[in-house]
Amino acid sequence: MTLREIAAEAGVSISTVSRVINKSGKCPASQEVQDRIWEIVRRTGYTPNSSARQLKMGGPQAGSRPSRSIACLFARICDKETDSFFTPLMRSIEKEAFRYNYTLKYTFTAFDINHPGTFRLISDNHVDGVAVLGRCDKQLLKFLKQYFPCVAYAGLNNLDAKYDQVICDGREIGITAMNHLIQLGHSRIAYVGETENEDRYRGYCAALSASRIPFCKDLVANVSLSSEGGYRGARALLKKNCGATAFFCPNDATAIGVMRAVQEQGMLIPGHVSLISIDDIDMAQYLTPMLTTVHIPVDEMGQMTAKILIDRIEGGHTLPMKIHLPYYIANRESCGPCRPVP
């Protein structure tokens, strides 16, 4: 497979393909076009001429070694096509790995592990390492240890395993988001999202305790981290008149569902209730009102995950490493001073 053949299959120019896969300056291609090009690269196992790329890009020294490959495991989602956090994270890993002459050979989800087709994909397509995206349980960790020689994890929850980890600390992020609401005078703050083994929920509880605000189980809706989950959770809380003046969600997708449920009740955000979440996906700034959320550096997280996994594969380090990335509140329109609930 050549650049010309990739361009022909993708229906774009050779220069567009080159800009996409070499990350050269600002790429004019849409995300749809970029995804199409990377899908072809992944499917065909395309690898560039290492010497030519070295001269052109001044990139990592690849020499004449053969290309290696990695895989990505989506541990927390079923639908890779519509996810707005882990799919961009995977794209970042793929692009950074490509700079080091590594290809992303395949992706799979934890929900498909027991499917014969997925098992055959893993057993027949050997890779040098796997990037795990999102929290996983002990059963999945055992599976990874059996089939993958090198593992790197990326996410917001600390992983209880001796693997390399690139994280934004979910507990600390939760505390930061909650403190933002508390400083605005809110004390009846609802939590809508998953609670079991969830560091962001632990941050919610820790912030309440630190501010001496009593924990109230009637303000917690244990639902899946999705727009549908957020909608159902918020509707249930509002239906029983929980009296919340603010909502905290572990991710933006859940917050979008909460926003719809609140607005269906004729309540204004932030006029009646405030709303804060985590991730800062692209859509957050286009909602009405624009969503206040904690920004996670997804692109940098992907780049660092690829680098640490490749360094592990190539024997650069042997001890488990944990890298913490910074975050900040993207303060927009959905949070305001506490007001009595109508």
Summary of the structure (lengths in Angstrom):
residues: 342
radius of gyration: 21.8
end to end distance: 63.4
largest distance: 69.0
contacts: 1160
relative contact order: 0.12
helix: 44%
strand: 16%
